[in-house]
Amino acid sequence: MSVLSFLNIGGPELILAILALIAYPIMVIFCLIDIIRSDFKDQNTKLLWIVIVLLAPFLGSILYLTIGRNSKSGGL
């Protein structure tokens, strides 16, 4: 008998759902901390990324991790 038989969700699906629910806020928090601690070429860019991640957390985080990390200044 499955864990949630009325939804046809078994053990593996439930574990995957729990991991996704835990990973989502961790990804958003990681992106926000990385944005705040990083130096960007322009301070407006930093503010823009913070707004994007806060207004569209999932898509904003994915965009920041793929595009935004390349817009940092190359300081030591």
PDB file as gemmi writes it, atoms N, CA and C in Angstrom:
CRYST1    1.000    1.000    1.000  90.00  90.00  90.00 P 1                      
ATOM      1  N   MET A   1       0.845  -1.175   0.000  1.00  0.00           N  
ATOM      2  CA  MET A   1       0.000   0.000   0.000  1.00  0.00           C  
ATOM      3  C   MET A   1       0.886   1.232   0.000  1.00  0.00           C  
ATOM      4  N   SER A   2       0.566   2.185  -0.836  1.00  0.00           N  
ATOM      5  CA  SER A   2       1.399   3.377  -0.948  1.00  0.00           C  
ATOM      6  C   SER A   2       1.131   4.338   0.192  1.00  0.00           C  
ATOM      7  N   VAL A   3       2.036   5.267   0.335  1.00  0.00           N  
ATOM      8  CA  VAL A   3       1.942   6.225   1.436  1.00  0.00           C  
ATOM      9  C   VAL A   3       0.700   7.096   1.284  1.00  0.00           C  
ATOM     10  N   LEU A   4       0.531   7.693   0.123  1.00  0.00           N  
ATOM     11  CA  LEU A   4      -0.646   8.522  -0.147  1.00  0.00           C  
ATOM     12  C   LEU A   4      -1.408   7.894  -1.308  1.00  0.00           C  
ATOM     13  N   SER A   5      -2.159   6.866  -0.998  1.00  0.00           N  
ATOM     14  CA  SER A   5      -2.813   6.095  -2.057  1.00  0.00           C  
ATOM     15  C   SER A   5      -3.871   6.896  -2.805  1.00  0.00           C  
ATOM     16  N   PHE A   6      -4.483   7.889  -2.167  1.00  0.00           N  
ATOM     17  CA  PHE A   6      -5.501   8.664  -2.869  1.00  0.00           C  
ATOM     18  C   PHE A   6      -4.898   9.582  -3.932  1.00  0.00           C  
ATOM     19  N   LEU A   7      -3.601   9.847  -3.878  1.00  0.00           N  
ATOM     20  CA  LEU A   7      -2.930  10.648  -4.909  1.00  0.00           C  
ATOM     21  C   LEU A   7      -2.025   9.804  -5.803  1.00  0.00           C  
ATOM     22  N   ASN A   8      -1.992   8.501  -5.553  1.00  0.00           N  
ATOM     23  CA  ASN A   8      -1.097   7.595  -6.258  1.00  0.00           C  
ATOM     24  C   ASN A   8       0.356   8.026  -6.118  1.00  0.00           C  
ATOM     25  N   ILE A   9       0.727   8.440  -4.906  1.00  0.00           N  
ATOM     26  CA  ILE A   9       2.099   8.830  -4.614  1.00  0.00           C  
ATOM     27  C   ILE A   9       2.678   7.799  -3.661  1.00  0.00           C  
ATOM     28  N   GLY A  10       3.791   7.228  -4.063  1.00  0.00           N  
ATOM     29  CA  GLY A  10       4.454   6.242  -3.226  1.00  0.00           C  
ATOM     30  C   GLY A  10       5.644   6.838  -2.512  1.00  0.00           C  
ATOM     31  N   GLY A  11       6.469   5.983  -1.975  1.00  0.00           N  
ATOM     32  CA  GLY A  11       7.633   6.414  -1.212  1.00  0.00           C  
ATOM     33  C   GLY A  11       8.643   7.226  -2.014  1.00  0.00           C  
ATOM     34  N   PRO A  12       9.090   6.731  -3.186  1.00  0.00           N  
ATOM     35  CA  PRO A  12      10.094   7.479  -3.953  1.00  0.00           C  
ATOM     36  C   PRO A  12       9.605   8.862  -4.403  1.00  0.00           C  
ATOM     37  N   GLU A  13       8.357   8.940  -4.807  1.00  0.00           N  
ATOM     38  CA  GLU A  13       7.810  10.231  -5.235  1.00  0.00           C  
ATOM     39  C   GLU A  13       7.713  11.199  -4.076  1.00  0.00           C  
ATOM     40  N   LEU A  14       7.340  10.680  -2.918  1.00  0.00           N  
ATOM     41  CA  LEU A  14       7.233  11.513  -1.718  1.00  0.00           C  
ATOM     42  C   LEU A  14       8.600  12.039  -1.304  1.00  0.00           C  
ATOM     43  N   ILE A  15       9.606  11.192  -1.361  1.00  0.00           N  
ATOM     44  CA  ILE A  15      10.976  11.617  -1.025  1.00  0.00           C  
ATOM     45  C   ILE A  15      11.457  12.674  -2.008  1.00  0.00           C  
ATOM     46  N   LEU A  16      11.192  12.493  -3.279  1.00  0.00           N  
ATOM     47  CA  LEU A  16      11.589  13.469  -4.289  1.00  0.00           C  
ATOM     48  C   LEU A  16      10.881  14.804  -4.080  1.00  0.00           C  
ATOM     49  N   ALA A  17       9.616  14.769  -3.736  1.00  0.00           N  
ATOM     50  CA  ALA A  17       8.866  15.997  -3.474  1.00  0.00           C  
ATOM     51  C   ALA A  17       9.409  16.728  -2.254  1.00  0.00           C  
ATOM     52  N   ILE A  18       9.746  16.006  -1.218  1.00  0.00           N  
ATOM     53  CA  ILE A  18      10.301  16.616  -0.008  1.00  0.00           C  
ATOM     54  C   ILE A  18      11.659  17.238  -0.310  1.00  0.00           C  
ATOM     55  N   LEU A  19      12.504  16.544  -1.069  1.00  0.00           N  
ATOM     56  CA  LEU A  19      13.806  17.097  -1.440  1.00  0.00           C  
ATOM     57  C   LEU A  19      13.663  18.361  -2.287  1.00  0.00           C  
ATOM     58  N   ALA A  20      12.689  18.368  -3.185  1.00  0.00           N  
ATOM     59  CA  ALA A  20      12.463  19.552  -4.016  1.00  0.00           C  
ATOM     60  C   ALA A  20      11.991  20.728  -3.168  1.00  0.00           C  
ATOM     61  N   LEU A  21      11.127  20.459  -2.198  1.00  0.00           N  
ATOM     62  CA  LEU A  21      10.640  21.524  -1.319  1.00  0.00           C  
ATOM     63  C   LEU A  21      11.734  22.068  -0.410  1.00  0.00           C  
ATOM     64  N   ILE A  22      12.720  21.245  -0.090  1.00  0.00           N  
ATOM     65  CA  ILE A  22      13.846  21.702   0.720  1.00  0.00           C  
ATOM     66  C   ILE A  22      14.865  22.434  -0.144  1.00  0.00           C  
ATOM     67  N   ALA A  23      15.116  21.945  -1.357  1.00  0.00           N  
ATOM     68  CA  ALA A  23      16.142  22.533  -2.227  1.00  0.00           C  
ATOM     69  C   ALA A  23      15.728  23.904  -2.760  1.00  0.00           C  
ATOM     70  N   TYR A  24      14.453  24.131  -2.972  1.00  0.00           N  
ATOM     71  CA  TYR A  24      13.979  25.397  -3.547  1.00  0.00           C  
ATOM     72  C   TYR A  24      14.340  26.606  -2.686  1.00  0.00           C  
ATOM     73  N   PRO A  25      13.970  26.647  -1.401  1.00  0.00           N  
ATOM     74  CA  PRO A  25      14.354  27.827  -0.615  1.00  0.00           C  
ATOM     75  C   PRO A  25      15.857  27.932  -0.396  1.00  0.00           C  
ATOM     76  N   ILE A  26      16.555  26.793  -0.340  1.00  0.00           N  
ATOM     77  CA  ILE A  26      18.006  26.834  -0.183  1.00  0.00           C  
ATOM     78  C   ILE A  26      18.646  27.482  -1.403  1.00  0.00           C  
ATOM     79  N   MET A  27      18.162  27.178  -2.590  1.00  0.00           N  
ATOM     80  CA  MET A  27      18.699  27.774  -3.814  1.00  0.00           C  
ATOM     81  C   MET A  27      18.465  29.281  -3.828  1.00  0.00           C  
ATOM     82  N   VAL A  28      17.278  29.721  -3.439  1.00  0.00           N  
ATOM     83  CA  VAL A  28      16.959  31.152  -3.426  1.00  0.00           C  
ATOM     84  C   VAL A  28      17.828  31.874  -2.399  1.00  0.00           C  
ATOM     85  N   ILE A  29      17.975  31.311  -1.211  1.00  0.00           N  
ATOM     86  CA  ILE A  29      18.794  31.923  -0.168  1.00  0.00           C  
ATOM     87  C   ILE A  29      20.256  31.965  -0.599  1.00  0.00           C  
ATOM     88  N   PHE A  30      20.749  30.897  -1.212  1.00  0.00           N  
ATOM     89  CA  PHE A  30      22.125  30.872  -1.704  1.00  0.00           C  
ATOM     90  C   PHE A  30      22.353  31.989  -2.721  1.00  0.00           C  
ATOM     91  N   CYS A  31      21.426  32.158  -3.648  1.00  0.00           N  
ATOM     92  CA  CYS A  31      21.566  33.197  -4.674  1.00  0.00           C  
ATOM     93  C   CYS A  31      21.569  34.586  -4.044  1.00  0.00           C  
ATOM     94  N   LEU A  32      20.664  34.830  -3.107  1.00  0.00           N  
ATOM     95  CA  LEU A  32      20.612  36.142  -2.467  1.00  0.00           C  
ATOM     96  C   LEU A  32      21.893  36.439  -1.689  1.00  0.00           C  
ATOM     97  N   ILE A  33      22.406  35.470  -0.961  1.00  0.00           N  
ATOM     98  CA  ILE A  33      23.651  35.666  -0.223  1.00  0.00           C  
ATOM     99  C   ILE A  33      24.811  35.895  -1.175  1.00  0.00           C  
ATOM    100  N   ASP A  34      24.862  35.141  -2.264  1.00  0.00           N  
ATOM    101  CA  ASP A  34      25.936  35.301  -3.245  1.00  0.00           C  
ATOM    102  C   ASP A  34      25.877  36.674  -3.904  1.00  0.00           C  
ATOM    103  N   ILE A  35      24.687  37.147  -4.196  1.00  0.00           N  
ATOM    104  CA  ILE A  35      24.535  38.470  -4.807  1.00  0.00           C  
ATOM    105  C   ILE A  35      25.001  39.550  -3.833  1.00  0.00           C  
ATOM    106  N   ILE A  36      24.579  39.463  -2.584  1.00  0.00           N  
ATOM    107  CA  ILE A  36      24.915  40.490  -1.595  1.00  0.00           C  
ATOM    108  C   ILE A  36      26.412  40.525  -1.318  1.00  0.00           C  
ATOM    109  N   ARG A  37      27.056  39.385  -1.265  1.00  0.00           N  
ATOM    110  CA  ARG A  37      28.478  39.323  -0.921  1.00  0.00           C  
ATOM    111  C   ARG A  37      29.394  39.599  -2.101  1.00  0.00           C  
ATOM    112  N   SER A  38      28.887  39.605  -3.306  1.00  0.00           N  
ATOM    113  CA  SER A  38      29.728  39.756  -4.496  1.00  0.00           C  
ATOM    114  C   SER A  38      29.857  41.210  -4.918  1.00  0.00           C  
ATOM    115  N   ASP A  39      30.941  41.481  -5.599  1.00  0.00           N  
ATOM    116  CA  ASP A  39      31.155  42.790  -6.210  1.00  0.00           C  
ATOM    117  C   ASP A  39      30.821  42.690  -7.685  1.00  0.00           C  
ATOM    118  N   PHE A  40      29.949  43.565  -8.135  1.00  0.00           N  
ATOM    119  CA  PHE A  40      29.561  43.599  -9.535  1.00  0.00           C  
ATOM    120  C   PHE A  40      30.220  44.793 -10.203  1.00  0.00           C  
ATOM    121  N   LYS A  41      30.244  44.777 -11.511  1.00  0.00           N  
ATOM    122  CA  LYS A  41      30.815  45.887 -12.267  1.00  0.00           C  
ATOM    123  C   LYS A  41      30.051  47.167 -11.993  1.00  0.00           C  
ATOM    124  N   ASP A  42      28.760  47.056 -11.739  1.00  0.00           N  
ATOM    125  CA  ASP A  42      27.902  48.202 -11.482  1.00  0.00           C  
ATOM    126  C   ASP A  42      26.996  47.861 -10.299  1.00  0.00           C  
ATOM    127  N   GLN A  43      26.837  48.772  -9.358  1.00  0.00           N  
ATOM    128  CA  GLN A  43      25.991  48.510  -8.191  1.00  0.00           C  
ATOM    129  C   GLN A  43      24.523  48.374  -8.566  1.00  0.00           C  
ATOM    130  N   ASN A  44      24.117  49.003  -9.662  1.00  0.00           N  
ATOM    131  CA  ASN A  44      22.734  48.838 -10.112  1.00  0.00           C  
ATOM    132  C   ASN A  44      22.468  47.408 -10.548  1.00  0.00           C  
ATOM    133  N   THR A  45      23.494  46.741 -11.039  1.00  0.00           N  
ATOM    134  CA  THR A  45      23.353  45.337 -11.440  1.00  0.00           C  
ATOM    135  C   THR A  45      23.055  44.471 -10.220  1.00  0.00           C  
ATOM    136  N   LYS A  46      23.725  44.758  -9.124  1.00  0.00           N  
ATOM    137  CA  LYS A  46      23.483  44.009  -7.885  1.00  0.00           C  
ATOM    138  C   LYS A  46      22.031  44.184  -7.442  1.00  0.00           C  
ATOM    139  N   LEU A  47      21.559  45.416  -7.437  1.00  0.00           N  
ATOM    140  CA  LEU A  47      20.181  45.696  -7.049  1.00  0.00           C  
ATOM    141  C   LEU A  47      19.185  45.022  -7.988  1.00  0.00           C  
ATOM    142  N   LEU A  48      19.479  45.054  -9.269  1.00  0.00           N  
ATOM    143  CA  LEU A  48      18.604  44.423 -10.255  1.00  0.00           C  
ATOM    144  C   LEU A  48      18.494  42.918 -10.019  1.00  0.00           C  
ATOM    145  N   TRP A  49      19.614  42.245  -9.744  1.00  0.00           N  
ATOM    146  CA  TRP A  49      19.568  40.804  -9.497  1.00  0.00           C  
ATOM    147  C   TRP A  49      18.809  40.480  -8.213  1.00  0.00           C  
ATOM    148  N   ILE A  50      18.957  41.318  -7.191  1.00  0.00           N  
ATOM    149  CA  ILE A  50      18.207  41.086  -5.954  1.00  0.00           C  
ATOM    150  C   ILE A  50      16.708  41.182  -6.224  1.00  0.00           C  
ATOM    151  N   VAL A  51      16.306  42.198  -6.977  1.00  0.00           N  
ATOM    152  CA  VAL A  51      14.882  42.373  -7.292  1.00  0.00           C  
ATOM    153  C   VAL A  51      14.370  41.201  -8.128  1.00  0.00           C  
ATOM    154  N   ILE A  52      15.147  40.764  -9.097  1.00  0.00           N  
ATOM    155  CA  ILE A  52      14.724  39.645  -9.954  1.00  0.00           C  
ATOM    156  C   ILE A  52      14.534  38.377  -9.125  1.00  0.00           C  
ATOM    157  N   VAL A  53      15.494  38.086  -8.247  1.00  0.00           N  
ATOM    158  CA  VAL A  53      15.401  36.860  -7.439  1.00  0.00           C  
ATOM    159  C   VAL A  53      14.245  36.948  -6.443  1.00  0.00           C  
ATOM    160  N   LEU A  54      13.969  38.143  -5.924  1.00  0.00           N  
ATOM    161  CA  LEU A  54      12.866  38.268  -4.967  1.00  0.00           C  
ATOM    162  C   LEU A  54      11.495  38.231  -5.644  1.00  0.00           C  
ATOM    163  N   LEU A  55      11.379  38.800  -6.839  1.00  0.00           N  
ATOM    164  CA  LEU A  55      10.076  38.835  -7.513  1.00  0.00           C  
ATOM    165  C   LEU A  55       9.733  37.527  -8.223  1.00  0.00           C  
ATOM    166  N   ALA A  56      10.732  36.862  -8.751  1.00  0.00           N  
ATOM    167  CA  ALA A  56      10.519  35.575  -9.426  1.00  0.00           C  
ATOM    168  C   ALA A  56      11.563  34.601  -8.881  1.00  0.00           C  
ATOM    169  N   PRO A  57      11.322  34.051  -7.693  1.00  0.00           N  
ATOM    170  CA  PRO A  57      12.368  33.283  -7.015  1.00  0.00           C  
ATOM    171  C   PRO A  57      12.933  32.111  -7.812  1.00  0.00           C  
ATOM    172  N   PHE A  58      12.095  31.288  -8.389  1.00  0.00           N  
ATOM    173  CA  PHE A  58      12.621  30.111  -9.087  1.00  0.00           C  
ATOM    174  C   PHE A  58      13.327  30.510 -10.374  1.00  0.00           C  
ATOM    175  N   LEU A  59      12.625  31.229 -11.232  1.00  0.00           N  
ATOM    176  CA  LEU A  59      13.220  31.640 -12.502  1.00  0.00           C  
ATOM    177  C   LEU A  59      14.378  32.606 -12.280  1.00  0.00           C  
ATOM    178  N   GLY A  60      14.237  33.529 -11.335  1.00  0.00           N  
ATOM    179  CA  GLY A  60      15.300  34.477 -11.040  1.00  0.00           C  
ATOM    180  C   GLY A  60      16.563  33.795 -10.549  1.00  0.00           C  
ATOM    181  N   SER A  61      16.415  32.784  -9.707  1.00  0.00           N  
ATOM    182  CA  SER A  61      17.578  32.048  -9.212  1.00  0.00           C  
ATOM    183  C   SER A  61      18.268  31.286 -10.325  1.00  0.00           C  
ATOM    184  N   ILE A  62      17.485  30.647 -11.175  1.00  0.00           N  
ATOM    185  CA  ILE A  62      18.064  29.919 -12.304  1.00  0.00           C  
ATOM    186  C   ILE A  62      18.788  30.881 -13.237  1.00  0.00           C  
ATOM    187  N   LEU A  63      18.159  32.028 -13.531  1.00  0.00           N  
ATOM    188  CA  LEU A  63      18.802  33.022 -14.391  1.00  0.00           C  
ATOM    189  C   LEU A  63      20.079  33.559 -13.763  1.00  0.00           C  
ATOM    190  N   TYR A  64      20.056  33.825 -12.466  1.00  0.00           N  
ATOM    191  CA  TYR A  64      21.260  34.332 -11.813  1.00  0.00           C  
ATOM    192  C   TYR A  64      22.384  33.311 -11.868  1.00  0.00           C  
ATOM    193  N   LEU A  65      22.069  32.051 -11.584  1.00  0.00           N  
ATOM    194  CA  LEU A  65      23.110  31.025 -11.590  1.00  0.00           C  
ATOM    195  C   LEU A  65      23.686  30.797 -12.982  1.00  0.00           C  
ATOM    196  N   THR A  66      22.891  31.003 -14.026  1.00  0.00           N  
ATOM    197  CA  THR A  66      23.389  30.775 -15.378  1.00  0.00           C  
ATOM    198  C   THR A  66      23.972  32.014 -16.026  1.00  0.00           C  
ATOM    199  N   ILE A  67      23.387  33.185 -15.775  1.00  0.00           N  
ATOM    200  CA  ILE A  67      23.815  34.409 -16.449  1.00  0.00           C  
ATOM    201  C   ILE A  67      24.508  35.384 -15.493  1.00  0.00           C  
ATOM    202  N   GLY A  68      23.914  35.604 -14.331  1.00  0.00           N  
ATOM    203  CA  GLY A  68      24.352  36.654 -13.428  1.00  0.00           C  
ATOM    204  C   GLY A  68      25.716  36.467 -12.825  1.00  0.00           C  
ATOM    205  N   ARG A  69      26.119  35.248 -12.603  1.00  0.00           N  
ATOM    206  CA  ARG A  69      27.429  35.016 -11.995  1.00  0.00           C  
ATOM    207  C   ARG A  69      28.559  35.453 -12.916  1.00  0.00           C  
ATOM    208  N   ASN A  70      28.281  35.572 -14.213  1.00  0.00           N  
ATOM    209  CA  ASN A  70      29.294  36.024 -15.160  1.00  0.00           C  
ATOM    210  C   ASN A  70      29.414  37.547 -15.180  1.00  0.00           C  
ATOM    211  N   SER A  71      28.471  38.268 -14.582  1.00  0.00           N  
ATOM    212  CA  SER A  71      28.501  39.734 -14.616  1.00  0.00           C  
ATOM    213  C   SER A  71      29.223  40.325 -13.409  1.00  0.00           C  
ATOM    214  N   LYS A  72      29.835  39.487 -12.590  1.00  0.00           N  
ATOM    215  CA  LYS A  72      30.603  39.971 -11.452  1.00  0.00           C  
ATOM    216  C   LYS A  72      31.916  40.587 -11.928  1.00  0.00           C  
ATOM    217  N   SER A  73      32.441  41.491 -11.097  1.00  0.00           N  
ATOM    218  CA  SER A  73      33.753  42.055 -11.432  1.00  0.00           C  
ATOM    219  C   SER A  73      34.821  41.032 -11.089  1.00  0.00           C  
ATOM    220  N   GLY A  74      35.905  41.095 -11.780  1.00  0.00           N  
ATOM    221  CA  GLY A  74      36.967  40.099 -11.604  1.00  0.00           C  
ATOM    222  C   GLY A  74      37.999  40.485 -10.580  1.00  0.00           C  
ATOM    223  N   GLY A  75      37.580  41.132  -9.494  1.00  0.00           N  
ATOM    224  CA  GLY A  75      38.503  41.561  -8.450  1.00  0.00           C  
ATOM    225  C   GLY A  75      39.176  40.404  -7.743  1.00  0.00           C  
ATOM    226  N   LEU A  76      40.221  40.710  -6.967  1.00  0.00           N  
ATOM    227  CA  LEU A  76      40.953  39.672  -6.256  1.00  0.00           C  
ATOM    228  C   LEU A  76      40.236  39.237  -5.027  1.00  0.00           C  
TER     229      LEU A  76                                                      
END                                                                             
